[in-house]
Amino acid sequence: MSTGEYRCAKCNEPQNVNSLGLQCEKCGYKIFLKDRPVDKKVYSTD
Ligand SMILES: [Zn+2]
């Protein structure tokens, strides 16, 4: 599996980001979410 897989927070396009300060190649957004399906933590504030 590939490491360093991120998704654009805006268009959700999977991208390989290996350094900070990059922009989405599609929409130019600068916020990326790390694609980690395993790490699903839900905090309940009940
Ligand atoms: Zn984007």
mmCIF file of the protein (N, C-alpha, C, O) and its ligand, coordinates in Angstrom:
data_MODEL
# 
_entry.id   MODEL 
# 
loop_
_entity.id 
_entity.type 
_entity.pdbx_number_of_molecules 
1 polymer     1 
2 non-polymer 1 
# 
_entity_poly.entity_id                      1 
_entity_poly.type                           'polypeptide(L)' 
_entity_poly.nstd_linkage                   no 
_entity_poly.nstd_monomer                   no 
_entity_poly.pdbx_seq_one_letter_code       MSTGEYRCAKCNEPQNVNSLGLQCEKCGYKIFLKDRPVDKKVYSTD 
_entity_poly.pdbx_seq_one_letter_code_can   MSTGEYRCAKCNEPQNVNSLGLQCEKCGYKIFLKDRPVDKKVYSTD 
_entity_poly.pdbx_strand_id                 A 
# 
loop_
_entity_poly_seq.entity_id 
_entity_poly_seq.num 
_entity_poly_seq.mon_id 
_entity_poly_seq.hetero 
1 1  MET n 
1 2  SER n 
1 3  THR n 
1 4  GLY n 
1 5  GLU n 
1 6  TYR n 
1 7  ARG n 
1 8  CYS n 
1 9  ALA n 
1 10 LYS n 
1 11 CYS n 
1 12 ASN n 
1 13 GLU n 
1 14 PRO n 
1 15 GLN n 
1 16 ASN n 
1 17 VAL n 
1 18 ASN n 
1 19 SER n 
1 20 LEU n 
1 21 GLY n 
1 22 LEU n 
1 23 GLN n 
1 24 CYS n 
1 25 GLU n 
1 26 LYS n 
1 27 CYS n 
1 28 GLY n 
1 29 TYR n 
1 30 LYS n 
1 31 ILE n 
1 32 PHE n 
1 33 LEU n 
1 34 LYS n 
1 35 ASP n 
1 36 ARG n 
1 37 PRO n 
1 38 VAL n 
1 39 ASP n 
1 40 LYS n 
1 41 LYS n 
1 42 VAL n 
1 43 TYR n 
1 44 SER n 
1 45 THR n 
1 46 ASP n 
# 
loop_
_struct_asym.id 
_struct_asym.entity_id 
A 1 
B 2 
# 
loop_
_chem_comp.id 
_chem_comp.type 
_chem_comp.mon_nstd_flag 
ALA 'L-peptide linking' y 
ARG 'L-peptide linking' y 
ASN 'L-peptide linking' y 
ASP 'L-peptide linking' y 
CYS 'L-peptide linking' y 
GLN 'L-peptide linking' y 
GLU 'L-peptide linking' y 
GLY 'peptide linking'   y 
ILE 'L-peptide linking' y 
LEU 'L-peptide linking' y 
LYS 'L-peptide linking' y 
MET 'L-peptide linking' y 
PHE 'L-peptide linking' y 
PRO 'L-peptide linking' y 
SER 'L-peptide linking' y 
THR 'L-peptide linking' y 
TYR 'L-peptide linking' y 
VAL 'L-peptide linking' y 
ZN  non-polymer         . 
# 
_pdbx_entity_nonpoly.entity_id   2 
_pdbx_entity_nonpoly.name        ? 
_pdbx_entity_nonpoly.comp_id     ZN 
# 
_pdbx_nonpoly_scheme.asym_id         B 
_pdbx_nonpoly_scheme.entity_id       2 
_pdbx_nonpoly_scheme.mon_id          ZN 
_pdbx_nonpoly_scheme.ndb_seq_num     1 
_pdbx_nonpoly_scheme.pdb_seq_num     101 
_pdbx_nonpoly_scheme.auth_seq_num    101 
_pdbx_nonpoly_scheme.pdb_mon_id      ZN 
_pdbx_nonpoly_scheme.auth_mon_id     ZN 
_pdbx_nonpoly_scheme.pdb_strand_id   A 
_pdbx_nonpoly_scheme.pdb_ins_code    . 
# 
loop_
_atom_site.group_PDB 
_atom_site.id 
_atom_site.type_symbol 
_atom_site.label_atom_id 
_atom_site.label_alt_id 
_atom_site.label_comp_id 
_atom_site.label_asym_id 
_atom_site.label_entity_id 
_atom_site.label_seq_id 
_atom_site.pdbx_PDB_ins_code 
_atom_site.Cartn_x 
_atom_site.Cartn_y 
_atom_site.Cartn_z 
_atom_site.occupancy 
_atom_site.B_iso_or_equiv 
_atom_site.pdbx_formal_charge 
_atom_site.auth_seq_id 
_atom_site.auth_comp_id 
_atom_site.auth_asym_id 
_atom_site.auth_atom_id 
_atom_site.pdbx_PDB_model_num 
ATOM   1   N  N  . MET A 1 1  ? 0.827   -1.197 0.000   1.00 0.00 ? 1   MET A N  1 
ATOM   2   C  CA . MET A 1 1  ? 0.000   0.000  0.000   1.00 0.00 ? 1   MET A CA 1 
ATOM   3   C  C  . MET A 1 1  ? 0.869   1.258  0.000   1.00 0.00 ? 1   MET A C  1 
ATOM   4   O  O  . MET A 1 1  ? 1.993   1.250  0.500   1.00 0.00 ? 1   MET A O  1 
ATOM   5   N  N  . SER A 1 2  ? 0.345   2.302  -0.551  1.00 0.00 ? 2   SER A N  1 
ATOM   6   C  CA . SER A 1 2  ? 1.112   3.539  -0.631  1.00 0.00 ? 2   SER A CA 1 
ATOM   7   C  C  . SER A 1 2  ? 0.996   4.330  0.663   1.00 0.00 ? 2   SER A C  1 
ATOM   8   O  O  . SER A 1 2  ? -0.047  4.340  1.318   1.00 0.00 ? 2   SER A O  1 
ATOM   9   N  N  . THR A 1 3  ? 2.062   4.974  1.005   1.00 0.00 ? 3   THR A N  1 
ATOM   10  C  CA . THR A 1 3  ? 2.036   5.808  2.198   1.00 0.00 ? 3   THR A CA 1 
ATOM   11  C  C  . THR A 1 3  ? 1.952   7.275  1.801   1.00 0.00 ? 3   THR A C  1 
ATOM   12  O  O  . THR A 1 3  ? 2.291   7.656  0.681   1.00 0.00 ? 3   THR A O  1 
ATOM   13  N  N  . GLY A 1 4  ? 1.501   8.069  2.727   1.00 0.00 ? 4   GLY A N  1 
ATOM   14  C  CA . GLY A 1 4  ? 1.398   9.492  2.456   1.00 0.00 ? 4   GLY A CA 1 
ATOM   15  C  C  . GLY A 1 4  ? 0.234   9.828  1.559   1.00 0.00 ? 4   GLY A C  1 
ATOM   16  O  O  . GLY A 1 4  ? 0.291   10.782 0.783   1.00 0.00 ? 4   GLY A O  1 
ATOM   17  N  N  . GLU A 1 5  ? -0.805  9.059  1.662   1.00 0.00 ? 5   GLU A N  1 
ATOM   18  C  CA . GLU A 1 5  ? -1.979  9.313  0.835   1.00 0.00 ? 5   GLU A CA 1 
ATOM   19  C  C  . GLU A 1 5  ? -2.907  10.309 1.514   1.00 0.00 ? 5   GLU A C  1 
ATOM   20  O  O  . GLU A 1 5  ? -3.341  10.110 2.649   1.00 0.00 ? 5   GLU A O  1 
ATOM   21  N  N  . TYR A 1 6  ? -3.194  11.361 0.809   1.00 0.00 ? 6   TYR A N  1 
ATOM   22  C  CA . TYR A 1 6  ? -4.068  12.390 1.369   1.00 0.00 ? 6   TYR A CA 1 
ATOM   23  C  C  . TYR A 1 6  ? -5.228  12.670 0.432   1.00 0.00 ? 6   TYR A C  1 
ATOM   24  O  O  . TYR A 1 6  ? -5.183  12.369 -0.761  1.00 0.00 ? 6   TYR A O  1 
ATOM   25  N  N  . ARG A 1 7  ? -6.254  13.246 1.000   1.00 0.00 ? 7   ARG A N  1 
ATOM   26  C  CA . ARG A 1 7  ? -7.378  13.680 0.185   1.00 0.00 ? 7   ARG A CA 1 
ATOM   27  C  C  . ARG A 1 7  ? -7.599  15.169 0.380   1.00 0.00 ? 7   ARG A C  1 
ATOM   28  O  O  . ARG A 1 7  ? -7.472  15.688 1.489   1.00 0.00 ? 7   ARG A O  1 
ATOM   29  N  N  . CYS A 1 8  ? -7.923  15.835 -0.685  1.00 0.00 ? 8   CYS A N  1 
ATOM   30  C  CA . CYS A 1 8  ? -8.263  17.248 -0.606  1.00 0.00 ? 8   CYS A CA 1 
ATOM   31  C  C  . CYS A 1 8  ? -9.532  17.398 0.220   1.00 0.00 ? 8   CYS A C  1 
ATOM   32  O  O  . CYS A 1 8  ? -10.503 16.666 0.030   1.00 0.00 ? 8   CYS A O  1 
ATOM   33  N  N  . ALA A 1 9  ? -9.509  18.354 1.138   1.00 0.00 ? 9   ALA A N  1 
ATOM   34  C  CA . ALA A 1 9  ? -10.656 18.536 2.028   1.00 0.00 ? 9   ALA A CA 1 
ATOM   35  C  C  . ALA A 1 9  ? -11.837 19.153 1.297   1.00 0.00 ? 9   ALA A C  1 
ATOM   36  O  O  . ALA A 1 9  ? -12.959 19.153 1.805   1.00 0.00 ? 9   ALA A O  1 
ATOM   37  N  N  . LYS A 1 10 ? -11.587 19.674 0.118   1.00 0.00 ? 10  LYS A N  1 
ATOM   38  C  CA . LYS A 1 10 ? -12.656 20.342 -0.613  1.00 0.00 ? 10  LYS A CA 1 
ATOM   39  C  C  . LYS A 1 10 ? -13.266 19.443 -1.684  1.00 0.00 ? 10  LYS A C  1 
ATOM   40  O  O  . LYS A 1 10 ? -14.471 19.193 -1.682  1.00 0.00 ? 10  LYS A O  1 
ATOM   41  N  N  . CYS A 1 11 ? -12.434 18.966 -2.588  1.00 0.00 ? 11  CYS A N  1 
ATOM   42  C  CA . CYS A 1 11 ? -12.968 18.167 -3.690  1.00 0.00 ? 11  CYS A CA 1 
ATOM   43  C  C  . CYS A 1 11 ? -12.771 16.674 -3.451  1.00 0.00 ? 11  CYS A C  1 
ATOM   44  O  O  . CYS A 1 11 ? -13.202 15.844 -4.252  1.00 0.00 ? 11  CYS A O  1 
ATOM   45  N  N  . ASN A 1 12 ? -12.118 16.343 -2.347  1.00 0.00 ? 12  ASN A N  1 
ATOM   46  C  CA . ASN A 1 12 ? -11.955 14.948 -1.953  1.00 0.00 ? 12  ASN A CA 1 
ATOM   47  C  C  . ASN A 1 12 ? -11.134 14.141 -2.957  1.00 0.00 ? 12  ASN A C  1 
ATOM   48  O  O  . ASN A 1 12 ? -11.288 12.924 -3.065  1.00 0.00 ? 12  ASN A O  1 
ATOM   49  N  N  . GLU A 1 13 ? -10.285 14.815 -3.671  1.00 0.00 ? 13  GLU A N  1 
ATOM   50  C  CA . GLU A 1 13 ? -9.461  14.150 -4.665  1.00 0.00 ? 13  GLU A CA 1 
ATOM   51  C  C  . GLU A 1 13 ? -8.214  13.573 -4.001  1.00 0.00 ? 13  GLU A C  1 
ATOM   52  O  O  . GLU A 1 13 ? -7.465  14.300 -3.348  1.00 0.00 ? 13  GLU A O  1 
ATOM   53  N  N  . PRO A 1 14 ? -7.990  12.277 -4.164  1.00 0.00 ? 14  PRO A N  1 
ATOM   54  C  CA . PRO A 1 14 ? -6.815  11.647 -3.570  1.00 0.00 ? 14  PRO A CA 1 
ATOM   55  C  C  . PRO A 1 14 ? -5.528  12.199 -4.160  1.00 0.00 ? 14  PRO A C  1 
ATOM   56  O  O  . PRO A 1 14 ? -5.371  12.283 -5.378  1.00 0.00 ? 14  PRO A O  1 
ATOM   57  N  N  . GLN A 1 15 ? -4.604  12.578 -3.267  1.00 0.00 ? 15  GLN A N  1 
ATOM   58  C  CA . GLN A 1 15 ? -3.355  13.146 -3.751  1.00 0.00 ? 15  GLN A CA 1 
ATOM   59  C  C  . GLN A 1 15 ? -2.204  12.678 -2.908  1.00 0.00 ? 15  GLN A C  1 
ATOM   60  O  O  . GLN A 1 15 ? -2.366  12.280 -1.754  1.00 0.00 ? 15  GLN A O  1 
ATOM   61  N  N  . ASN A 1 16 ? -1.041  12.732 -3.507  1.00 0.00 ? 16  ASN A N  1 
ATOM   62  C  CA . ASN A 1 16 ? 0.147   12.353 -2.781  1.00 0.00 ? 16  ASN A CA 1 
ATOM   63  C  C  . ASN A 1 16 ? 0.879   13.608 -2.323  1.00 0.00 ? 16  ASN A C  1 
ATOM   64  O  O  . ASN A 1 16 ? 1.557   14.278 -3.102  1.00 0.00 ? 16  ASN A O  1 
ATOM   65  N  N  . VAL A 1 17 ? 0.725   13.900 -1.062  1.00 0.00 ? 17  VAL A N  1 
ATOM   66  C  CA . VAL A 1 17 ? 1.340   15.106 -0.512  1.00 0.00 ? 17  VAL A CA 1 
ATOM   67  C  C  . VAL A 1 17 ? 2.520   14.716 0.358   1.00 0.00 ? 17  VAL A C  1 
ATOM   68  O  O  . VAL A 1 17 ? 2.354   14.046 1.377   1.00 0.00 ? 17  VAL A O  1 
ATOM   69  N  N  . ASN A 1 18 ? 3.690   15.127 -0.035  1.00 0.00 ? 18  ASN A N  1 
ATOM   70  C  CA . ASN A 1 18 ? 4.868   14.765 0.748   1.00 0.00 ? 18  ASN A CA 1 
ATOM   71  C  C  . ASN A 1 18 ? 5.550   15.958 1.377   1.00 0.00 ? 18  ASN A C  1 
ATOM   72  O  O  . ASN A 1 18 ? 6.622   15.816 1.966   1.00 0.00 ? 18  ASN A O  1 
ATOM   73  N  N  . SER A 1 19 ? 4.963   17.110 1.266   1.00 0.00 ? 19  SER A N  1 
ATOM   74  C  CA . SER A 1 19 ? 5.509   18.269 1.959   1.00 0.00 ? 19  SER A CA 1 
ATOM   75  C  C  . SER A 1 19 ? 4.410   19.277 2.229   1.00 0.00 ? 19  SER A C  1 
ATOM   76  O  O  . SER A 1 19 ? 3.414   19.344 1.509   1.00 0.00 ? 19  SER A O  1 
ATOM   77  N  N  . LEU A 1 20 ? 4.607   20.048 3.263   1.00 0.00 ? 20  LEU A N  1 
ATOM   78  C  CA . LEU A 1 20 ? 3.583   21.024 3.616   1.00 0.00 ? 20  LEU A CA 1 
ATOM   79  C  C  . LEU A 1 20 ? 3.610   22.206 2.657   1.00 0.00 ? 20  LEU A C  1 
ATOM   80  O  O  . LEU A 1 20 ? 4.621   22.477 2.010   1.00 0.00 ? 20  LEU A O  1 
ATOM   81  N  N  . GLY A 1 21 ? 2.505   22.887 2.581   1.00 0.00 ? 21  GLY A N  1 
ATOM   82  C  CA . GLY A 1 21 ? 2.443   24.076 1.751   1.00 0.00 ? 21  GLY A CA 1 
ATOM   83  C  C  . GLY A 1 21 ? 2.044   23.791 0.327   1.00 0.00 ? 21  GLY A C  1 
ATOM   84  O  O  . GLY A 1 21 ? 2.134   24.667 -0.533  1.00 0.00 ? 21  GLY A O  1 
ATOM   85  N  N  . LEU A 1 22 ? 1.598   22.565 0.064   1.00 0.00 ? 22  LEU A N  1 
ATOM   86  C  CA . LEU A 1 22 ? 1.165   22.249 -1.293  1.00 0.00 ? 22  LEU A CA 1 
ATOM   87  C  C  . LEU A 1 22 ? -0.309  22.573 -1.482  1.00 0.00 ? 22  LEU A C  1 
ATOM   88  O  O  . LEU A 1 22 ? -1.064  22.705 -0.518  1.00 0.00 ? 22  LEU A O  1 
ATOM   89  N  N  . GLN A 1 23 ? -0.690  22.693 -2.706  1.00 0.00 ? 23  GLN A N  1 
ATOM   90  C  CA . GLN A 1 23 ? -2.089  22.950 -3.015  1.00 0.00 ? 23  GLN A CA 1 
ATOM   91  C  C  . GLN A 1 23 ? -2.655  21.807 -3.827  1.00 0.00 ? 23  GLN A C  1 
ATOM   92  O  O  . GLN A 1 23 ? -1.932  21.083 -4.511  1.00 0.00 ? 23  GLN A O  1 
ATOM   93  N  N  . CYS A 1 24 ? -3.959  21.662 -3.737  1.00 0.00 ? 24  CYS A N  1 
ATOM   94  C  CA . CYS A 1 24 ? -4.644  20.667 -4.539  1.00 0.00 ? 24  CYS A CA 1 
ATOM   95  C  C  . CYS A 1 24 ? -4.462  21.004 -6.018  1.00 0.00 ? 24  CYS A C  1 
ATOM   96  O  O  . CYS A 1 24 ? -4.644  22.146 -6.439  1.00 0.00 ? 24  CYS A O  1 
ATOM   97  N  N  . GLU A 1 25 ? -4.101  19.989 -6.788  1.00 0.00 ? 25  GLU A N  1 
ATOM   98  C  CA . GLU A 1 25 ? -3.861  20.229 -8.208  1.00 0.00 ? 25  GLU A CA 1 
ATOM   99  C  C  . GLU A 1 25 ? -5.145  20.503 -8.964  1.00 0.00 ? 25  GLU A C  1 
ATOM   100 O  O  . GLU A 1 25 ? -5.123  21.021 -10.080 1.00 0.00 ? 25  GLU A O  1 
ATOM   101 N  N  . LYS A 1 26 ? -6.246  20.157 -8.359  1.00 0.00 ? 26  LYS A N  1 
ATOM   102 C  CA . LYS A 1 26 ? -7.528  20.336 -9.045  1.00 0.00 ? 26  LYS A CA 1 
ATOM   103 C  C  . LYS A 1 26 ? -8.194  21.655 -8.711  1.00 0.00 ? 26  LYS A C  1 
ATOM   104 O  O  . LYS A 1 26 ? -8.596  22.412 -9.595  1.00 0.00 ? 26  LYS A O  1 
ATOM   105 N  N  . CYS A 1 27 ? -8.303  21.918 -7.402  1.00 0.00 ? 27  CYS A N  1 
ATOM   106 C  CA . CYS A 1 27 ? -9.083  23.092 -7.015  1.00 0.00 ? 27  CYS A CA 1 
ATOM   107 C  C  . CYS A 1 27 ? -8.232  24.148 -6.317  1.00 0.00 ? 27  CYS A C  1 
ATOM   108 O  O  . CYS A 1 27 ? -8.694  25.267 -6.092  1.00 0.00 ? 27  CYS A O  1 
ATOM   109 N  N  . GLY A 1 28 ? -6.978  23.795 -5.968  1.00 0.00 ? 28  GLY A N  1 
ATOM   110 C  CA . GLY A 1 28 ? -6.104  24.777 -5.352  1.00 0.00 ? 28  GLY A CA 1 
ATOM   111 C  C  . GLY A 1 28 ? -6.284  24.903 -3.858  1.00 0.00 ? 28  GLY A C  1 
ATOM   112 O  O  . GLY A 1 28 ? -5.718  25.795 -3.226  1.00 0.00 ? 28  GLY A O  1 
ATOM   113 N  N  . TYR A 1 29 ? -7.067  24.014 -3.300  1.00 0.00 ? 29  TYR A N  1 
ATOM   114 C  CA . TYR A 1 29 ? -7.295  24.045 -1.859  1.00 0.00 ? 29  TYR A CA 1 
ATOM   115 C  C  . TYR A 1 29 ? -6.041  23.616 -1.123  1.00 0.00 ? 29  TYR A C  1 
ATOM   116 O  O  . TYR A 1 29 ? -5.234  22.845 -1.643  1.00 0.00 ? 29  TYR A O  1 
ATOM   117 N  N  . LYS A 1 30 ? -5.886  24.121 0.089   1.00 0.00 ? 30  LYS A N  1 
ATOM   118 C  CA . LYS A 1 30 ? -4.638  23.869 0.811   1.00 0.00 ? 30  LYS A CA 1 
ATOM   119 C  C  . LYS A 1 30 ? -4.826  22.976 2.020   1.00 0.00 ? 30  LYS A C  1 
ATOM   120 O  O  . LYS A 1 30 ? -3.888  22.743 2.783   1.00 0.00 ? 30  LYS A O  1 
ATOM   121 N  N  . ILE A 1 31 ? -6.012  22.487 2.191   1.00 0.00 ? 31  ILE A N  1 
ATOM   122 C  CA . ILE A 1 31 ? -6.261  21.628 3.342   1.00 0.00 ? 31  ILE A CA 1 
ATOM   123 C  C  . ILE A 1 31 ? -6.448  20.189 2.880   1.00 0.00 ? 31  ILE A C  1 
ATOM   124 O  O  . ILE A 1 31 ? -7.267  19.890 2.011   1.00 0.00 ? 31  ILE A O  1 
ATOM   125 N  N  . PHE A 1 32 ? -5.660  19.309 3.494   1.00 0.00 ? 32  PHE A N  1 
ATOM   126 C  CA . PHE A 1 32 ? -5.731  17.918 3.109   1.00 0.00 ? 32  PHE A CA 1 
ATOM   127 C  C  . PHE A 1 32 ? -6.046  17.052 4.320   1.00 0.00 ? 32  PHE A C  1 
ATOM   128 O  O  . PHE A 1 32 ? -5.625  17.336 5.441   1.00 0.00 ? 32  PHE A O  1 
ATOM   129 N  N  . LEU A 1 33 ? -6.782  16.012 4.065   1.00 0.00 ? 33  LEU A N  1 
ATOM   130 C  CA . LEU A 1 33 ? -7.096  15.073 5.118   1.00 0.00 ? 33  LEU A CA 1 
ATOM   131 C  C  . LEU A 1 33 ? -6.389  13.769 4.830   1.00 0.00 ? 33  LEU A C  1 
ATOM   132 O  O  . LEU A 1 33 ? -6.425  13.255 3.712   1.00 0.00 ? 33  LEU A O  1 
ATOM   133 N  N  . LYS A 1 34 ? -5.755  13.248 5.843   1.00 0.00 ? 34  LYS A N  1 
ATOM   134 C  CA . LYS A 1 34 ? -5.050  11.994 5.644   1.00 0.00 ? 34  LYS A CA 1 
ATOM   135 C  C  . LYS A 1 34 ? -6.042  10.860 5.487   1.00 0.00 ? 34  LYS A C  1 
ATOM   136 O  O  . LYS A 1 34 ? -7.001  10.715 6.245   1.00 0.00 ? 34  LYS A O  1 
ATOM   137 N  N  . ASP A 1 35 ? -5.766  10.065 4.469   1.00 0.00 ? 35  ASP A N  1 
ATOM   138 C  CA . ASP A 1 35 ? -6.670  8.971  4.155   1.00 0.00 ? 35  ASP A CA 1 
ATOM   139 C  C  . ASP A 1 35 ? -6.313  7.741  4.986   1.00 0.00 ? 35  ASP A C  1 
ATOM   140 O  O  . ASP A 1 35 ? -5.481  6.922  4.596   1.00 0.00 ? 35  ASP A O  1 
ATOM   141 N  N  . ARG A 1 36 ? -6.951  7.640  6.114   1.00 0.00 ? 36  ARG A N  1 
ATOM   142 C  CA . ARG A 1 36 ? -6.683  6.501  7.001   1.00 0.00 ? 36  ARG A CA 1 
ATOM   143 C  C  . ARG A 1 36 ? -7.992  5.846  7.419   1.00 0.00 ? 36  ARG A C  1 
ATOM   144 O  O  . ARG A 1 36 ? -8.578  6.196  8.444   1.00 0.00 ? 36  ARG A O  1 
ATOM   145 N  N  . PRO A 1 37 ? -8.432  4.908  6.627   1.00 0.00 ? 37  PRO A N  1 
ATOM   146 C  CA . PRO A 1 37 ? -9.716  4.239  6.884   1.00 0.00 ? 37  PRO A CA 1 
ATOM   147 C  C  . PRO A 1 37 ? -9.695  3.428  8.175   1.00 0.00 ? 37  PRO A C  1 
ATOM   148 O  O  . PRO A 1 37 ? -10.737 3.161  8.772   1.00 0.00 ? 37  PRO A O  1 
ATOM   149 N  N  . VAL A 1 38 ? -8.492  3.042  8.595   1.00 0.00 ? 38  VAL A N  1 
ATOM   150 C  CA . VAL A 1 38 ? -8.382  2.196  9.782   1.00 0.00 ? 38  VAL A CA 1 
ATOM   151 C  C  . VAL A 1 38 ? -8.587  3.016  11.042  1.00 0.00 ? 38  VAL A C  1 
ATOM   152 O  O  . VAL A 1 38 ? -9.160  2.559  12.031  1.00 0.00 ? 38  VAL A O  1 
ATOM   153 N  N  . ASP A 1 39 ? -8.092  4.255  10.969  1.00 0.00 ? 39  ASP A N  1 
ATOM   154 C  CA . ASP A 1 39 ? -8.135  5.093  12.145  1.00 0.00 ? 39  ASP A CA 1 
ATOM   155 C  C  . ASP A 1 39 ? -9.462  5.817  12.247  1.00 0.00 ? 39  ASP A C  1 
ATOM   156 O  O  . ASP A 1 39 ? -9.565  7.002  11.932  1.00 0.00 ? 39  ASP A O  1 
ATOM   157 N  N  . LYS A 1 40 ? -10.449 5.111  12.677  1.00 0.00 ? 40  LYS A N  1 
ATOM   158 C  CA . LYS A 1 40 ? -11.760 5.723  12.814  1.00 0.00 ? 40  LYS A CA 1 
ATOM   159 C  C  . LYS A 1 40 ? -12.139 5.812  14.289  1.00 0.00 ? 40  LYS A C  1 
ATOM   160 O  O  . LYS A 1 40 ? -12.637 4.858  14.887  1.00 0.00 ? 40  LYS A O  1 
ATOM   161 N  N  . LYS A 1 41 ? -11.892 6.960  14.838  1.00 0.00 ? 41  LYS A N  1 
ATOM   162 C  CA . LYS A 1 41 ? -12.234 7.161  16.231  1.00 0.00 ? 41  LYS A CA 1 
ATOM   163 C  C  . LYS A 1 41 ? -13.393 8.139  16.358  1.00 0.00 ? 41  LYS A C  1 
ATOM   164 O  O  . LYS A 1 41 ? -13.340 9.265  15.864  1.00 0.00 ? 41  LYS A O  1 
ATOM   165 N  N  . VAL A 1 42 ? -14.405 7.694  17.012  1.00 0.00 ? 42  VAL A N  1 
ATOM   166 C  CA . VAL A 1 42 ? -15.570 8.552  17.211  1.00 0.00 ? 42  VAL A CA 1 
ATOM   167 C  C  . VAL A 1 42 ? -15.697 8.874  18.685  1.00 0.00 ? 42  VAL A C  1 
ATOM   168 O  O  . VAL A 1 42 ? -15.825 7.993  19.535  1.00 0.00 ? 42  VAL A O  1 
ATOM   169 N  N  . TYR A 1 43 ? -15.659 10.142 18.951  1.00 0.00 ? 43  TYR A N  1 
ATOM   170 C  CA . TYR A 1 43 ? -15.776 10.566 20.325  1.00 0.00 ? 43  TYR A CA 1 
ATOM   171 C  C  . TYR A 1 43 ? -17.205 11.034 20.619  1.00 0.00 ? 43  TYR A C  1 
ATOM   172 O  O  . TYR A 1 43 ? -17.747 11.923 19.962  1.00 0.00 ? 43  TYR A O  1 
ATOM   173 N  N  . SER A 1 44 ? -17.760 10.422 21.590  1.00 0.00 ? 44  SER A N  1 
ATOM   174 C  CA . SER A 1 44 ? -19.120 10.790 21.955  1.00 0.00 ? 44  SER A CA 1 
ATOM   175 C  C  . SER A 1 44 ? -19.118 11.678 23.187  1.00 0.00 ? 44  SER A C  1 
ATOM   176 O  O  . SER A 1 44 ? -18.594 11.308 24.238  1.00 0.00 ? 44  SER A O  1 
ATOM   177 N  N  . THR A 1 45 ? -19.703 12.836 23.044  1.00 0.00 ? 45  THR A N  1 
ATOM   178 C  CA . THR A 1 45 ? -19.781 13.747 24.177  1.00 0.00 ? 45  THR A CA 1 
ATOM   179 C  C  . THR A 1 45 ? -21.147 13.681 24.796  1.00 0.00 ? 45  THR A C  1 
ATOM   180 O  O  . THR A 1 45 ? -21.908 14.649 24.807  1.00 0.00 ? 45  THR A O  1 
ATOM   181 N  N  . ASP A 1 46 ? -21.431 12.527 25.302  1.00 0.00 ? 46  ASP A N  1 
ATOM   182 C  CA . ASP A 1 46 ? -22.737 12.317 25.880  1.00 0.00 ? 46  ASP A CA 1 
ATOM   183 C  C  . ASP A 1 46 ? -22.724 12.623 27.372  1.00 0.00 ? 46  ASP A C  1 
ATOM   184 O  O  . ASP A 1 46 ? -23.753 12.500 28.037  1.00 0.00 ? 46  ASP A O  1 
HETATM 185 ZN ZN . ZN  B 2 .  ? -9.137  19.826 -4.327  1.00 0.00 2 101 ZN  A ZN 1 
# 
